[in-house]
Amino acid sequence: MTRAFTLAVSLAVPFVAAALLYNVVLGVINRAMPQLMVTFVGAPALTFGGLVLMAIALPVLLDVWGAALEAALALPGGDLP
């Protein structure tokens, strides 16, 4: 269970970091221009950015996930006592 959680978190780190950075930038923009509807600008841009990041990172993510799956299937039970 620990290995699965660690793998999931490590695969999600690029998306979490990009979303955090993007939201911080939107907060700064909102402070600089309060009249701008940040949500209407931010939501489509965040969706598009996530899709672009997924297209770029997906080959590496699938390789890492596939290697972990093969390792888990090779030793059923793994380090269980």
SEFIZA-3560 file (N, C-alpha, C; in Angstrom, 3 decimals):
REM SEFIZA-3560
<numar><xx>0.816</xx><yy>-1.176</yy><zz>0.000</zz><atom>N</atom></numar>
<numar><xx>0.000</xx><yy>0.000</yy><zz>0.000</zz><atom>CA</atom></numar>
<numar><xx>0.876</xx><yy>1.262</yy><zz>0.000</zz><atom>C</atom></numar>
<numar><xx>1.953</xx><yy>1.216</yy><zz>0.754</zz><atom>N</atom></numar>
<numar><xx>2.850</xx><yy>2.372</yy><zz>0.817</zz><atom>CA</atom></numar>
<numar><xx>3.506</xx><yy>2.630</yy><zz>-0.524</zz><atom>C</atom></numar>
<numar><xx>3.931</xx><yy>1.560</yy><zz>-1.190</zz><atom>N</atom></numar>
<numar><xx>4.565</xx><yy>1.738</yy><zz>-2.501</zz><atom>CA</atom></numar>
<numar><xx>3.580</xx><yy>2.303</yy><zz>-3.519</zz><atom>C</atom></numar>
<numar><xx>2.329</xx><yy>1.842</yy><zz>-3.472</zz><atom>N</atom></numar>
<numar><xx>1.315</xx><yy>2.345</yy><zz>-4.409</zz><atom>CA</atom></numar>
<numar><xx>1.048</xx><yy>3.829</yy><zz>-4.167</zz><atom>C</atom></numar>
<numar><xx>0.946</xx><yy>4.219</yy><zz>-2.905</zz><atom>N</atom></numar>
<numar><xx>0.711</xx><yy>5.625</yy><zz>-2.591</zz><atom>CA</atom></numar>
<numar><xx>1.906</xx><yy>6.484</yy><zz>-3.003</zz><atom>C</atom></numar>
<numar><xx>3.106</xx><yy>6.005</yy><zz>-2.733</zz><atom>N</atom></numar>
<numar><xx>4.308</xx><yy>6.736</yy><zz>-3.120</zz><atom>CA</atom></numar>
<numar><xx>4.391</xx><yy>6.899</yy><zz>-4.634</zz><atom>C</atom></numar>
<numar><xx>4.067</xx><yy>5.845</yy><zz>-5.365</zz><atom>N</atom></numar>
<numar><xx>4.083</xx><yy>5.914</yy><zz>-6.824</zz><atom>CA</atom></numar>
<numar><xx>3.039</xx><yy>6.918</yy><zz>-7.319</zz><atom>C</atom></numar>
<numar><xx>1.849</xx><yy>6.879</yy><zz>-6.755</zz><atom>N</atom></numar>
<numar><xx>0.791</xx><yy>7.802</yy><zz>-7.183</zz><atom>CA</atom></numar>
<numar><xx>1.174</xx><yy>9.250</yy><zz>-6.922</zz><atom>C</atom></numar>
<numar><xx>1.731</xx><yy>9.518</yy><zz>-5.759</zz><atom>N</atom></numar>
<numar><xx>2.138</xx><yy>10.890</yy><zz>-5.440</zz><atom>CA</atom></numar>
<numar><xx>3.278</xx><yy>11.329</yy><zz>-6.345</zz><atom>C</atom></numar>
<numar><xx>4.236</xx><yy>10.462</yy><zz>-6.600</zz><atom>N</atom></numar>
<numar><xx>5.366</xx><yy>10.848</yy><zz>-7.448</zz><atom>CA</atom></numar>
<numar><xx>4.926</xx><yy>11.082</yy><zz>-8.895</zz><atom>C</atom></numar>
<numar><xx>3.914</xx><yy>10.378</yy><zz>-9.358</zz><atom>N</atom></numar>
<numar><xx>3.419</xx><yy>10.606</yy><zz>-10.714</zz><atom>CA</atom></numar>
<numar><xx>2.587</xx><yy>11.888</yy><zz>-10.803</zz><atom>C</atom></numar>
<numar><xx>1.984</xx><yy>12.302</yy><zz>-9.685</zz><atom>N</atom></numar>
<numar><xx>1.131</xx><yy>13.490</yy><zz>-9.683</zz><atom>CA</atom></numar>
<numar><xx>1.894</xx><yy>14.782</yy><zz>-9.400</zz><atom>C</atom></numar>
<numar><xx>3.148</xx><yy>14.686</yy><zz>-8.963</zz><atom>N</atom></numar>
<numar><xx>3.905</xx><yy>15.879</yy><zz>-8.559</zz><atom>CA</atom></numar>
<numar><xx>3.985</xx><yy>16.948</yy><zz>-9.656</zz><atom>C</atom></numar>
<numar><xx>4.245</xx><yy>16.615</yy><zz>-10.911</zz><atom>N</atom></numar>
<numar><xx>4.315</xx><yy>17.696</yy><zz>-11.916</zz><atom>CA</atom></numar>
<numar><xx>3.007</xx><yy>18.473</yy><zz>-12.034</zz><atom>C</atom></numar>
<numar><xx>1.885</xx><yy>17.782</yy><zz>-11.933</zz><atom>N</atom></numar>
<numar><xx>0.595</xx><yy>18.440</yy><zz>-12.070</zz><atom>CA</atom></numar>
<numar><xx>0.274</xx><yy>19.297</yy><zz>-10.847</zz><atom>C</atom></numar>
<numar><xx>0.603</xx><yy>18.813</yy><zz>-9.679</zz><atom>N</atom></numar>
<numar><xx>0.361</xx><yy>19.580</yy><zz>-8.457</zz><atom>CA</atom></numar>
<numar><xx>1.241</xx><yy>20.831</yy><zz>-8.433</zz><atom>C</atom></numar>
<numar><xx>2.500</xx><yy>20.672</yy><zz>-8.809</zz><atom>N</atom></numar>
<numar><xx>3.415</xx><yy>21.819</yy><zz>-8.814</zz><atom>CA</atom></numar>
<numar><xx>2.982</xx><yy>22.864</yy><zz>-9.842</zz><atom>C</atom></numar>
<numar><xx>2.584</xx><yy>22.418</yy><zz>-11.021</zz><atom>N</atom></numar>
<numar><xx>2.148</xx><yy>23.369</yy><zz>-12.052</zz><atom>CA</atom></numar>
<numar><xx>0.872</xx><yy>24.083</yy><zz>-11.625</zz><atom>C</atom></numar>
<numar><xx>-0.066</xx><yy>23.370</yy><zz>-11.031</zz><atom>N</atom></numar>
<numar><xx>-1.312</xx><yy>23.999</yy><zz>-10.579</zz><atom>CA</atom></numar>
<numar><xx>-1.050</xx><yy>24.984</yy><zz>-9.446</zz><atom>C</atom></numar>
<numar><xx>-0.146</xx><yy>24.643</yy><zz>-8.538</zz><atom>N</atom></numar>
<numar><xx>0.184</xx><yy>25.550</yy><zz>-7.444</zz><atom>CA</atom></numar>
<numar><xx>0.828</xx><yy>26.830</yy><zz>-7.986</zz><atom>C</atom></numar>
<numar><xx>1.784</xx><yy>26.679</yy><zz>-8.872</zz><atom>N</atom></numar>
<numar><xx>2.442</xx><yy>27.840</yy><zz>-9.464</zz><atom>CA</atom></numar>
<numar><xx>1.444</xx><yy>28.696</yy><zz>-10.237</zz><atom>C</atom></numar>
<numar><xx>0.565</xx><yy>28.060</yy><zz>-10.979</zz><atom>N</atom></numar>
<numar><xx>-0.424</xx><yy>28.777</yy><zz>-11.774</zz><atom>CA</atom></numar>
<numar><xx>-1.378</xx><yy>29.555</yy><zz>-10.872</zz><atom>C</atom></numar>
<numar><xx>-1.839</xx><yy>28.945</yy><zz>-9.780</zz><atom>N</atom></numar>
<numar><xx>-2.748</xx><yy>29.632</yy><zz>-8.873</zz><atom>CA</atom></numar>
<numar><xx>-2.065</xx><yy>30.797</yy><zz>-8.154</zz><atom>C</atom></numar>
<numar><xx>-0.800</xx><yy>30.661</yy><zz>-7.837</zz><atom>N</atom></numar>
<numar><xx>-0.069</xx><yy>31.778</yy><zz>-7.233</zz><atom>CA</atom></numar>
<numar><xx>0.022</xx><yy>32.938</yy><zz>-8.225</zz><atom>C</atom></numar>
<numar><xx>0.313</xx><yy>32.632</yy><zz>-9.477</zz><atom>N</atom></numar>
<numar><xx>0.379</xx><yy>33.675</yy><zz>-10.502</zz><atom>CA</atom></numar>
<numar><xx>-0.983</xx><yy>34.330</yy><zz>-10.683</zz><atom>C</atom></numar>
<numar><xx>-2.053</xx><yy>33.542</yy><zz>-10.684</zz><atom>N</atom></numar>
<numar><xx>-3.389</xx><yy>34.125</yy><zz>-10.793</zz><atom>CA</atom></numar>
<numar><xx>-3.714</xx><yy>35.013</yy><zz>-9.600</zz><atom>C</atom></numar>
<numar><xx>-3.258</xx><yy>34.650</yy><zz>-8.423</zz><atom>N</atom></numar>
<numar><xx>-3.464</xx><yy>35.484</yy><zz>-7.248</zz><atom>CA</atom></numar>
<numar><xx>-2.762</xx><yy>36.819</yy><zz>-7.375</zz><atom>C</atom></numar>
<numar><xx>-1.543</xx><yy>36.803</yy><zz>-7.906</zz><atom>N</atom></numar>
<numar><xx>-0.805</xx><yy>38.046</yy><zz>-8.115</zz><atom>CA</atom></numar>
<numar><xx>-1.504</xx><yy>38.908</yy><zz>-9.164</zz><atom>C</atom></numar>
<numar><xx>-1.967</xx><yy>38.277</yy><zz>-10.230</zz><atom>N</atom></numar>
<numar><xx>-2.687</xx><yy>39.021</yy><zz>-11.264</zz><atom>CA</atom></numar>
<numar><xx>-3.968</xx><yy>39.616</yy><zz>-10.700</zz><atom>C</atom></numar>
<numar><xx>-4.665</xx><yy>38.867</yy><zz>-9.862</zz><atom>N</atom></numar>
<numar><xx>-5.899</xx><yy>39.357</yy><zz>-9.269</zz><atom>CA</atom></numar>
<numar><xx>-5.634</xx><yy>40.545</yy><zz>-8.356</zz><atom>C</atom></numar>
<numar><xx>-4.518</xx><yy>40.538</yy><zz>-7.636</zz><atom>N</atom></numar>
<numar><xx>-4.153</xx><yy>41.682</yy><zz>-6.792</zz><atom>CA</atom></numar>
<numar><xx>-3.790</xx><yy>42.896</yy><zz>-7.634</zz><atom>C</atom></numar>
<numar><xx>-3.140</xx><yy>42.653</yy><zz>-8.766</zz><atom>N</atom></numar>
<numar><xx>-2.713</xx><yy>43.765</yy><zz>-9.613</zz><atom>CA</atom></numar>
<numar><xx>-3.884</xx><yy>44.376</yy><zz>-10.387</zz><atom>C</atom></numar>
<numar><xx>-4.797</xx><yy>43.521</yy><zz>-10.848</zz><atom>N</atom></numar>
<numar><xx>-5.953</xx><yy>43.995</yy><zz>-11.623</zz><atom>CA</atom></numar>
<numar><xx>-7.234</xx><yy>43.389</yy><zz>-11.056</zz><atom>C</atom></numar>
<numar><xx>-7.800</xx><yy>43.966</yy><zz>-10.019</zz><atom>N</atom></numar>
<numar><xx>-8.999</xx><yy>43.382</yy><zz>-9.409</zz><atom>CA</atom></numar>
<numar><xx>-10.218</xx><yy>43.385</yy><zz>-10.335</zz><atom>C</atom></numar>
<numar><xx>-10.225</xx><yy>44.228</yy><zz>-11.350</zz><atom>N</atom></numar>
<numar><xx>-11.368</xx><yy>44.275</yy><zz>-12.251</zz><atom>CA</atom></numar>
<numar><xx>-11.414</xx><yy>43.078</yy><zz>-13.198</zz><atom>C</atom></numar>
<numar><xx>-10.284</xx><yy>42.429</yy><zz>-13.404</zz><atom>N</atom></numar>
<numar><xx>-10.218</xx><yy>41.288</yy><zz>-14.318</zz><atom>CA</atom></numar>
<numar><xx>-10.887</xx><yy>40.080</yy><zz>-13.685</zz><atom>C</atom></numar>
<numar><xx>-11.744</xx><yy>39.429</yy><zz>-14.428</zz><atom>N</atom></numar>
<numar><xx>-12.398</xx><yy>38.218</yy><zz>-13.932</zz><atom>CA</atom></numar>
<numar><xx>-11.417</xx><yy>37.048</yy><zz>-14.096</zz><atom>C</atom></numar>
<numar><xx>-10.646</xx><yy>36.810</yy><zz>-13.063</zz><atom>N</atom></numar>
<numar><xx>-9.563</xx><yy>35.829</yy><zz>-13.126</zz><atom>CA</atom></numar>
<numar><xx>-10.098</xx><yy>34.427</yy><zz>-13.360</zz><atom>C</atom></numar>
<numar><xx>-11.252</xx><yy>34.116</yy><zz>-12.828</zz><atom>N</atom></numar>
<numar><xx>-11.815</xx><yy>32.774</yy><zz>-12.992</zz><atom>CA</atom></numar>
<numar><xx>-12.108</xx><yy>32.479</yy><zz>-14.450</zz><atom>C</atom></numar>
<numar><xx>-12.660</xx><yy>33.459</yy><zz>-15.169</zz><atom>N</atom></numar>
<numar><xx>-12.997</xx><yy>33.241</yy><zz>-16.576</zz><atom>CA</atom></numar>
<numar><xx>-11.756</xx><yy>33.101</yy><zz>-17.447</zz><atom>C</atom></numar>
<numar><xx>-10.686</xx><yy>33.746</yy><zz>-17.061</zz><atom>N</atom></numar>
<numar><xx>-9.430</xx><yy>33.626</yy><zz>-17.796</zz><atom>CA</atom></numar>
<numar><xx>-8.676</xx><yy>32.391</yy><zz>-17.336</zz><atom>C</atom></numar>
<numar><xx>-8.735</xx><yy>32.124</yy><zz>-16.025</zz><atom>N</atom></numar>
<numar><xx>-7.912</xx><yy>31.072</yy><zz>-15.442</zz><atom>CA</atom></numar>
<numar><xx>-8.373</xx><yy>29.659</yy><zz>-15.701</zz><atom>C</atom></numar>
<numar><xx>-9.671</xx><yy>29.415</yy><zz>-15.662</zz><atom>N</atom></numar>
<numar><xx>-10.170</xx><yy>28.040</yy><zz>-15.800</zz><atom>CA</atom></numar>
<numar><xx>-9.827</xx><yy>27.420</yy><zz>-17.157</zz><atom>C</atom></numar>
<numar><xx>-10.103</xx><yy>28.093</yy><zz>-18.269</zz><atom>N</atom></numar>
<numar><xx>-9.715</xx><yy>27.482</yy><zz>-19.552</zz><atom>CA</atom></numar>
<numar><xx>-8.205</xx><yy>27.339</yy><zz>-19.708</zz><atom>C</atom></numar>
<numar><xx>-7.466</xx><yy>28.332</yy><zz>-19.210</zz><atom>N</atom></numar>
<numar><xx>-6.011</xx><yy>28.257</yy><zz>-19.319</zz><atom>CA</atom></numar>
<numar><xx>-5.460</xx><yy>27.115</yy><zz>-18.471</zz><atom>C</atom></numar>
<numar><xx>-6.029</xx><yy>26.900</yy><zz>-17.287</zz><atom>N</atom></numar>
<numar><xx>-5.583</xx><yy>25.799</yy><zz>-16.432</zz><atom>CA</atom></numar>
<numar><xx>-5.885</xx><yy>24.451</yy><zz>-17.073</zz><atom>C</atom></numar>
<numar><xx>-7.052</xx><yy>24.329</yy><zz>-17.674</zz><atom>N</atom></numar>
<numar><xx>-7.410</xx><yy>23.088</yy><zz>-18.363</zz><atom>CA</atom></numar>
<numar><xx>-6.478</xx><yy>22.830</yy><zz>-19.540</zz><atom>C</atom></numar>
<numar><xx>-6.246</xx><yy>23.850</yy><zz>-20.344</zz><atom>N</atom></numar>
<numar><xx>-5.354</xx><yy>23.699</yy><zz>-21.490</zz><atom>CA</atom></numar>
<numar><xx>-3.934</xx><yy>23.375</yy><zz>-21.043</zz><atom>C</atom></numar>
<numar><xx>-3.462</xx><yy>24.054</yy><zz>-20.003</zz><atom>N</atom></numar>
<numar><xx>-2.121</xx><yy>23.791</yy><zz>-19.487</zz><atom>CA</atom></numar>
<numar><xx>-1.987</xx><yy>22.371</yy><zz>-18.948</zz><atom>C</atom></numar>
<numar><xx>-3.019</xx><yy>21.885</yy><zz>-18.275</zz><atom>N</atom></numar>
<numar><xx>-2.990</xx><yy>20.505</yy><zz>-17.781</zz><atom>CA</atom></numar>
<numar><xx>-2.942</xx><yy>19.495</yy><zz>-18.912</zz><atom>C</atom></numar>
<numar><xx>-3.693</xx><yy>19.757</yy><zz>-19.967</zz><atom>N</atom></numar>
<numar><xx>-3.675</xx><yy>18.842</yy><zz>-21.118</zz><atom>CA</atom></numar>
<numar><xx>-2.324</xx><yy>18.858</yy><zz>-21.823</zz><atom>C</atom></numar>
<numar><xx>-1.730</xx><yy>20.033</yy><zz>-21.943</zz><atom>N</atom></numar>
<numar><xx>-0.400</xx><yy>20.130</yy><zz>-22.566</zz><atom>CA</atom></numar>
<numar><xx>0.639</xx><yy>19.410</yy><zz>-21.707</zz><atom>C</atom></numar>
<numar><xx>0.576</xx><yy>19.641</yy><zz>-20.391</zz><atom>N</atom></numar>
<numar><xx>1.516</xx><yy>18.976</yy><zz>-19.495</zz><atom>CA</atom></numar>
<numar><xx>1.337</xx><yy>17.459</yy><zz>-19.544</zz><atom>C</atom></numar>
<numar><xx>0.093</xx><yy>17.002</yy><zz>-19.641</zz><atom>N</atom></numar>
<numar><xx>-0.150</xx><yy>15.563</yy><zz>-19.730</zz><atom>CA</atom></numar>
<numar><xx>0.403</xx><yy>14.998</yy><zz>-21.039</zz><atom>C</atom></numar>
<numar><xx>0.228</xx><yy>15.720</yy><zz>-22.133</zz><atom>N</atom></numar>
<numar><xx>0.745</xx><yy>15.249</yy><zz>-23.418</zz><atom>CA</atom></numar>
<numar><xx>2.271</xx><yy>15.153</yy><zz>-23.394</zz><atom>C</atom></numar>
<numar><xx>2.910</xx><yy>16.081</yy><zz>-22.690</zz><atom>N</atom></numar>
<numar><xx>4.372</xx><yy>16.069</yy><zz>-22.619</zz><atom>CA</atom></numar>
<numar><xx>4.864</xx><yy>14.979</yy><zz>-21.668</zz><atom>C</atom></numar>
<numar><xx>4.200</xx><yy>14.836</yy><zz>-20.513</zz><atom>N</atom></numar>
<numar><xx>4.697</xx><yy>13.940</yy><zz>-19.468</zz><atom>CA</atom></numar>
<numar><xx>4.190</xx><yy>12.509</yy><zz>-19.581</zz><atom>C</atom></numar>
<numar><xx>3.147</xx><yy>12.278</yy><zz>-20.360</zz><atom>N</atom></numar>
<numar><xx>2.528</xx><yy>10.954</yy><zz>-20.392</zz><atom>CA</atom></numar>
<numar><xx>3.468</xx><yy>9.820</yy><zz>-20.791</zz><atom>C</atom></numar>
<numar><xx>4.352</xx><yy>9.967</yy><zz>-21.778</zz><atom>N</atom></numar>
<numar><xx>5.248</xx><yy>8.851</yy><zz>-22.097</zz><atom>CA</atom></numar>
<numar><xx>6.132</xx><yy>8.430</yy><zz>-20.914</zz><atom>C</atom></numar>
<numar><xx>6.666</xx><yy>9.397</yy><zz>-20.199</zz><atom>N</atom></numar>
<numar><xx>7.515</xx><yy>9.078</yy><zz>-19.042</zz><atom>CA</atom></numar>
<numar><xx>6.676</xx><yy>8.474</yy><zz>-17.919</zz><atom>C</atom></numar>
<numar><xx>5.495</xx><yy>9.051</yy><zz>-17.676</zz><atom>N</atom></numar>
<numar><xx>4.629</xx><yy>8.535</yy><zz>-16.618</zz><atom>CA</atom></numar>
<numar><xx>4.215</xx><yy>7.093</yy><zz>-16.890</zz><atom>C</atom></numar>
<numar><xx>3.898</xx><yy>6.792</yy><zz>-18.131</zz><atom>N</atom></numar>
<numar><xx>3.502</xx><yy>5.424</yy><zz>-18.469</zz><atom>CA</atom></numar>
<numar><xx>4.663</xx><yy>4.447</yy><zz>-18.341</zz><atom>C</atom></numar>
<numar><xx>5.873</xx><yy>4.884</yy><zz>-18.680</zz><atom>N</atom></numar>
<numar><xx>7.042</xx><yy>4.017</yy><zz>-18.508</zz><atom>CA</atom></numar>
<numar><xx>7.277</xx><yy>3.699</yy><zz>-17.030</zz><atom>C</atom></numar>
<numar><xx>7.199</xx><yy>4.715</yy><zz>-16.187</zz><atom>N</atom></numar>
<numar><xx>7.402</xx><yy>4.512</yy><zz>-14.748</zz><atom>CA</atom></numar>
<numar><xx>6.311</xx><yy>3.619</yy><zz>-14.174</zz><atom>C</atom></numar>
<numar><xx>5.065</xx><yy>3.900</yy><zz>-14.554</zz><atom>N</atom></numar>
<numar><xx>3.947</xx><yy>3.107</yy><zz>-14.040</zz><atom>CA</atom></numar>
<numar><xx>4.025</xx><yy>1.663</yy><zz>-14.545</zz><atom>C</atom></numar>
<numar><xx>4.402</xx><yy>1.497</yy><zz>-15.815</zz><atom>N</atom></numar>
<numar><xx>4.521</xx><yy>0.146</yy><zz>-16.376</zz><atom>CA</atom></numar>
<numar><xx>5.615</xx><yy>-0.665</yy><zz>-15.699</zz><atom>C</atom></numar>
<numar><xx>6.737</xx><yy>-0.038</yy><zz>-15.400</zz><atom>N</atom></numar>
<numar><xx>7.823</xx><yy>-0.737</yy><zz>-14.702</zz><atom>CA</atom></numar>
<numar><xx>7.387</xx><yy>-1.141</yy><zz>-13.296</zz><atom>C</atom></numar>
<numar><xx>6.649</xx><yy>-0.261</yy><zz>-12.620</zz><atom>N</atom></numar>
<numar><xx>6.161</xx><yy>-0.596</yy><zz>-11.276</zz><atom>CA</atom></numar>
<numar><xx>5.137</xx><yy>-1.714</yy><zz>-11.336</zz><atom>C</atom></numar>
<numar><xx>4.298</xx><yy>-1.711</yy><zz>-12.361</zz><atom>N</atom></numar>
<numar><xx>3.310</xx><yy>-2.779</yy><zz>-12.511</zz><atom>CA</atom></numar>
<numar><xx>3.986</xx><yy>-4.119</yy><zz>-12.790</zz><atom>C</atom></numar>
<numar><xx>4.977</xx><yy>-4.115</yy><zz>-13.653</zz><atom>N</atom></numar>
<numar><xx>5.706</xx><yy>-5.354</yy><zz>-13.941</zz><atom>CA</atom></numar>
<numar><xx>6.404</xx><yy>-5.880</yy><zz>-12.700</zz><atom>C</atom></numar>
<numar><xx>6.986</xx><yy>-4.990</yy><zz>-11.908</zz><atom>N</atom></numar>
<numar><xx>7.648</xx><yy>-5.417</yy><zz>-10.675</zz><atom>CA</atom></numar>
<numar><xx>6.644</xx><yy>-5.990</yy><zz>-9.678</zz><atom>C</atom></numar>
<numar><xx>5.458</xx><yy>-5.386</yy><zz>-9.613</zz><atom>N</atom></numar>
<numar><xx>4.446</xx><yy>-5.880</yy><zz>-8.686</zz><atom>CA</atom></numar>
<numar><xx>3.892</xx><yy>-7.231</yy><zz>-9.143</zz><atom>C</atom></numar>
<numar><xx>3.750</xx><yy>-7.412</yy><zz>-10.439</zz><atom>N</atom></numar>
<numar><xx>3.241</xx><yy>-8.683</yy><zz>-10.930</zz><atom>CA</atom></numar>
<numar><xx>4.293</xx><yy>-9.789</yy><zz>-10.886</zz><atom>C</atom></numar>
<numar><xx>5.558</xx><yy>-9.435</yy><zz>-10.922</zz><atom>N</atom></numar>
<numar><xx>6.627</xx><yy>-10.428</yy><zz>-10.892</zz><atom>CA</atom></numar>
<numar><xx>6.734</xx><yy>-11.068</yy><zz>-9.513</zz><atom>C</atom></numar>
<numar><xx>6.478</xx><yy>-10.292</yy><zz>-8.453</zz><atom>N</atom></numar>
<numar><xx>6.554</xx><yy>-10.816</yy><zz>-7.089</zz><atom>CA</atom></numar>
<numar><xx>5.221</xx><yy>-10.582</yy><zz>-6.390</zz><atom>C</atom></numar>
<numar><xx>4.262</xx><yy>-11.457</yy><zz>-6.590</zz><atom>N</atom></numar>
<numar><xx>2.986</xx><yy>-11.255</yy><zz>-5.901</zz><atom>CA</atom></numar>
<numar><xx>3.199</xx><yy>-11.302</yy><zz>-4.395</zz><atom>C</atom></numar>
<numar><xx>2.646</xx><yy>-10.352</yy><zz>-3.701</zz><atom>N</atom></numar>
<numar><xx>2.837</xx><yy>-10.296</yy><zz>-2.251</zz><atom>CA</atom></numar>
<numar><xx>3.988</xx><yy>-9.400</yy><zz>-1.866</zz><atom>C</atom></numar>
<numar><xx>4.940</xx><yy>-9.194</yy><zz>-2.764</zz><atom>N</atom></numar>
<numar><xx>6.058</xx><yy>-8.283</yy><zz>-2.521</zz><atom>CA</atom></numar>
<numar><xx>6.704</xx><yy>-8.443</yy><zz>-1.171</zz><atom>C</atom></numar>
<numar><xx>6.789</xx><yy>-7.351</yy><zz>-0.400</zz><atom>N</atom></numar>
<numar><xx>7.436</xx><yy>-7.417</yy><zz>0.904</zz><atom>CA</atom></numar>
<numar><xx>6.436</xx><yy>-7.654</yy><zz>2.028</zz><atom>C</atom></numar>
<numar><xx>5.323</xx><yy>-8.215</yy><zz>1.720</zz><atom>N</atom></numar>
<numar><xx>4.357</xx><yy>-8.473</yy><zz>2.778</zz><atom>CA</atom></numar>
<numar><xx>4.889</xx><yy>-9.558</yy><zz>3.707</zz><atom>C</atom></numar>
<numar><xx>4.639</xx><yy>-9.425</yy><zz>4.984</zz><atom>N</atom></numar>
<numar><xx>5.139</xx><yy>-10.444</yy><zz>5.928</zz><atom>CA</atom></numar>
<numar><xx>4.422</xx><yy>-11.749</yy><zz>5.797</zz><atom>C</atom></numar>
//
